[in-house]
Amino acid sequence: MGIDDTTQSLTAIRLLEHARRSVPELTAQEAKARLDRGEFDLILDVRESEEWQKGRLPGAVHAPRGMLEFHADPSTKYARSEITSRREANVLIACASGCRSLLAAETLQRMGYRRVASLAGGLAEWVRLGLPVEGGSHPASGSSRSLT
């Protein structure tokens, strides 16, 4: 059964299960190692503004989930060049827990962004491990080093 099967109602869990079939999920440790090696050209944070202000992955670009499609589509008045110019780039997508980022990554794939990955466990796991966060009030905020 595909995601477009209309005999069953879609649930959030079912949408996430479908997204996991095509979107790579990276643990915080894997993502940090790849970031340290310069393997990502763009980090997208799809959380809401209130969450973003509390802290984020260093270098992340804010693109709230509710506006992502518009920010990523060069034909809209909401297009953001820091996103649309990187359609062929390696993109890491983050949210609070890894669910919105997974759905966002699948959406971007459908829009032609082929090299996307989702941060499993989201910023919560990143912070739990003491990895660096910029801005805001997270315990690791302002740190350029790991606190673990």
SERO-4910 file (N, C-alpha, C, O; in steps of 0.05 Angstrom, whole numbers):
BEGIN
 pado doro    nc1    nc2    nc3   cac1   cac2   cac3    cc1    cc2    cc3    oc1    oc2    oc3
  Met    A     16    -24      0      0      0      0     17     25      0     36     27     16
  Gly    A     12     43    -18     27     68    -19     14     89     -1     -7     86     10
  Ile    A     29    111      1     20    133     17     -6    146      6    -21    158     20
  Asp    A    -10    143    -20    -32    155    -33    -57    137    -34    -77    144    -46
  Asp    A    -56    114    -21    -79     96    -19   -101    110     -3    -97    117     20
  Thr    A   -123    115    -16   -145    130     -3   -164    113     13   -183    123     24
  Thr    A   -160     87     15   -177     70     30   -172     72     60   -188     64     76
  Gln    A   -149     83     67   -142     86     95   -136    116    100   -124    129     84
  Ser    A   -144    126    124   -137    153    131   -108    154    137    -96    136    148
  Leu    A    -96    176    129    -68    180    136    -66    190    165    -82    205    174
  Thr    A    -46    180    178    -40    188    205    -12    200    205      4    195    187
  Ala    A     -5    214    226     22    225    228     43    203    228     63    205    215
  Ile    A     37    181    242     55    159    244     59    146    216     82    140    208
  Arg    A     38    143    201     40    132    174     56    150    156     71    140    139
  Leu    A     52    176    158     68    195    142     97    193    149    114    193    131
  Leu    A    104    191    174    131    188    183    143    162    173    166    161    163
  Glu    A    128    140    175    138    114    165    144    116    135    165    105    126
  His    A    127    129    120    132    132     91    157    148     86    173    141     69
  Ala    A    160    170    101    183    188     97    209    173    102    229    177     89
  Arg    A    209    155    122    233    140    130    243    122    107    266    114    107
  Arg    A    225    115     89    233     98     66    252    112     47    268     99     33
  Ser    A    250    139     45    267    153     26    286    173     38    304    182     24
  Val    A    282    181     63    299    202     75    319    189     94    311    175    113
  Pro    A    344    194     90    364    185    109    361    201    135    358    225    135
  Glu    A    363    186    157    363    198    184    391    195    196    401    173    196
  Leu    A    402    216    206    428    215    218    426    220    248    411    238    257
  Thr    A    440    205    263    442    210    292    456    237    296    469    247    278
  Ala    A    454    248    320    468    273    326    498    269    322    512    287    312
  Gln    A    509    246    331    537    242    328    546    240    299    566    251    291
  Glu    A    530    226    282    536    224    254    535    251    240    552    259    225
  Ala    A    514    267    247    511    293    235    534    311    243    545    326    226
  Lys    A    542    311    269    564    328    278    589    320    264    604    338    256
  Ala    A    595    295    260    619    286    247    619    296    218    639    305    207
  Arg    A    596    293    204    594    302    177    596    332    174    608    343    156
  Leu    A    584    347    193    587    376    194    616    384    198    626    402    184
  Asp    A    630    370    216    658    376    221    675    371    196    696    384    192
  Arg    A    667    352    180    682    346    155    673    364    132    683    362    110
  Gly    A    654    382    137    645    401    116    627    388     95    626    397     72
  Glu    A    614    366    102    598    351     83    570    363     78    556    354     59
  Phe    A    561    382     94    535    395     89    539    423     79    555    438     91
  Asp    A    524    430     59    525    457     47    504    475     59    506    500     58
  Leu    A    484    463     71    462    478     83    450    463    106    445    439    105
  Ile    A    445    478    128    430    467    151    404    482    153    405    507    155
  Leu    A    382    468    152    356    481    154    344    474    181    343    451    189
  Asp    A    334    494    195    319    490    220    290    496    214    283    519    207
  Val    A    272    476    215    244    479    208    226    484    232    202    482    229
  Arg    A    237    490    254    221    496    278    208    523    276    215    540    259
  Glu    A    189    528    294    176    554    295    195    575    306    215    569    318
  Ser    A    188    600    301    205    623    310    211    622    339    234    628    347
  Glu    A    191    616    356    196    615    385    217    594    392    233    599    410
  Glu    A    217    572    378    236    551    383    264    560    373    284    556    387
  Trp    A    265    571    350    289    580    337    304    600    355    328    598    358
  Gln    A    289    618    368    301    638    385    314    626    410    331    639    423
  Lys    A    307    602    417    319    589    441    346    576    435    360    568    454
  Gly    A    353    575    410    379    563    403    376    545    379    355    534    374
  Arg    A    398    541    364    398    525    340    425    514    333    445    521    346
  Leu    A    426    496    314    452    486    305    468    509    293    457    526    279
  Pro    A    493    509    299    510    531    288    508    533    257    511    513    243
  Gly    A    503    557    247    501    561    219    475    555    206    472    557    181
  Ala    A    455    547    221    429    539    210    414    563    198    417    586    208
  Val    A    399    557    177    381    576    165    353    570    175    345    546    175
  His    A    338    590    183    311    586    193    291    585    170    289    604    154
  Ala    A    276    563    168    255    560    148    232    544    161    231    520    159
  Pro    A    214    558    176    193    544    190    178    525    172    173    531    149
  Arg    A    171    502    184    157    481    169    133    492    153    128    483    131
  Gly    A    118    510    164     94    521    151    100    538    127     82    542    110
  Met    A    125    547    123    133    563    100    154    550     83    162    561     62
  Leu    A    162    526     90    184    513     76    181    511     46    199    518     31
  Glu    A    158    501     38    153    498      9    156    524     -6    166    525    -29
  Phe    A    147    546      6    148    572     -6    176    583     -6    185    596    -26
  His    A    191    578     15    219    587     17    236    572     -3    256    582    -13
  Ala    A    229    547     -8    246    529    -25    238    530    -55    252    518    -71
  Asp    A    217    544    -61    208    546    -89    216    573   -101    205    594    -92
  Pro    A    234    573   -120    243    598   -131    222    615   -146    226    638   -151
  Ser    A    199    603   -151    178    617   -166    159    632   -147    141    646   -157
  Thr    A    163    630   -121    145    644   -103    158    670    -93    182    673    -94
  Lys    A    141    689    -84    152    714    -73    165    709    -46    179    727    -36
  Tyr    A    162    686    -34    174    680     -9    200    664    -12    212    656      8
  Ala    A    208    659    -36    233    644    -42    257    656    -27    260    681    -26
  Arg    A    273    639    -16    298    648     -3    322    637    -18    325    612    -20
  Ser    A    338    654    -29    360    646    -46    380    628    -31    392    611    -44
  Glu    A    383    631     -5    401    613      9    392    584     10    407    566     16
  Ile    A    366    580      3    355    553      0    353    546    -29    363    525    -37
  Thr    A    340    562    -45    335    555    -73    361    552    -90    361    537   -109
  Ser    A    382    565    -82    407    563    -97    422    538    -90    444    532   -101
  Arg    A    412    522    -71    426    498    -62    410    473    -67    411    454    -51
  Arg    A    395    472    -89    378    449    -95    395    424    -98    385    402    -93
  Glu    A    420    426   -107    437    403   -111    456    398    -87    473    380    -88
  Ala    A    453    414    -67    471    413    -44    464    391    -24    442    379    -25
  Asn    A    482    384     -7    477    366     16    464    383     38    476    402     47
  Val    A    439    376     45    424    391     64    417    375     88    407    352     86
  Leu    A    423    385    112    415    373    137    391    389    148    392    413    149
  Ile    A    369    375    155    345    388    165    341    380    194    343    356    201
  Ala    A    336    400    210    333    396    239    307    408    249    297    428    238
  Cys    A    296    396    270    273    407    285    278    399    314    300    394    322
  Ala    A    257    400    330    260    394    359    265    364    364    282    357    380
  Ser    A    250    347    350    251    318    357    258    300    334    263    276    338
  Gly    A    259    311    310    265    294    286    241    287    269    244    275    248
  Cys    A    217    294    278    193    287    263    187    307    241    184    300    218
  Arg    A    186    333    248    181    353    228    203    354    207    198    358    183
  Ser    A    228    350    216    250    350    197    248    327    177    256    330    154
  Leu    A    239    304    186    235    281    169    214    287    148    219    281    124
  Leu    A    192    298    156    171    305    137    180    328    118    174    327     94
  Ala    A    195    347    129    205    368    112    225    358     91    225    367     68
  Ala    A    242    339     99    261    328     81    247    313     58    255    316     35
  Glu    A    226    299     65    211    285     44    199    305     25    199    301      0
  Thr    A    188    326     36    176    347     19    197    359      0    191    363    -24
  Leu    A    220    365     11    241    377     -6    250    357    -28    255    365    -50
  Gln    A    251    332    -21    257    312    -42    237    313    -65    244    313    -88
  Arg    A    211    315    -58    190    317    -78    193    343    -94    183    344   -117
  Met    A    205    363    -83    209    388    -97    235    389   -112    242    409   -124
  Gly    A    250    367   -113    274    365   -129    300    368   -114    322    367   -126
  Tyr    A    299    370    -88    323    371    -71    330    342    -65    316    329    -49
  Arg    A    351    331    -77    356    303    -75    374    294    -52    373    271    -44
  Arg    A    391    312    -43    411    304    -23    404    316      4    418    333     15
  Val    A    382    307     16    373    317     41    374    294     62    372    271     56
  Ala    A    378    302     87    379    283    109    365    297    133    365    322    135
  Ser    A    354    281    151    340    291    174    356    284    199    368    262    201
  Leu    A    357    302    218    371    298    243    353    282    262    334    293    273
  Ala    A    358    256    265    343    239    283    345    249    312    367    254    321
  Gly    A    323    250    325    323    260    353    323    290    355    320    301    377
  Gly    A    328    304    333    327    333    332    346    347    350    366    336    360
  Leu    A    339    372    354    356    389    371    356    379    400    376    383    415
  Ala    A    335    366    409    334    355    436    357    336    440    370    337    461
  Glu    A    361    318    421    383    298    424    410    312    421    429    305    436
  Trp    A    412    331    403    437    346    399    445    359    425    468    357    434
  Val    A    426    373    439    432    387    464    437    367    486    455    371    503
  Arg    A    422    345    487    426    324    507    455    314    507    467    307    528
  Leu    A    467    312    483    494    303    480    515    325    485    539    320    484
  Gly    A    505    349    490    524    371    496    537    382    471    558    395    473
  Leu    A    526    378    448    537    388    423    532    418    421    512    428    433
  Pro    A    548    433    406    546    462    406    520    473    393    509    462    374
  Val    A    509    494    406    485    507    397    491    537    397    506    547    414
  Glu    A    481    551    377    485    580    377    459    595    383    437    586    376
  Gly    A    462    618    396    439    635    402    421    623    424    424    599    431
  Gly    A    404    639    435    384    630    453    393    622    481    414    631    490
  Ser    A    377    605    493    381    598    521    387    569    527    387    560    550
  His    A    393    553    506    400    525    511    427    525    526    443    543    523
  Pro    A    431    505    543    455    503    559    481    505    542    501    515    552
  Ala    A    480    494    518    504    494    501    506    520    484    525    523    469
  Ser    A    486    538    486    486    562    470    512    579    474    522    581    496
  Gly    A    521    590    452    544    607    454    570    591    455    592    603    454
  Ser    A    569    566    456    593    549    458    602    541    430    585    534    413
  Ser    A    627    542    425    638    533    400    651    505    403    664    495    385
  Arg    A    646    494    427    658    467    432    637    449    443    616    458    453
  Ser    A    642    424    442    624    404    454    627    405    484    649    409    495
  Leu    A    605    401    498    605    402    527    606    373    539    605    370    563
  Thr    A    609    353    522    610    326    532    638    317    538    642    295    547
***
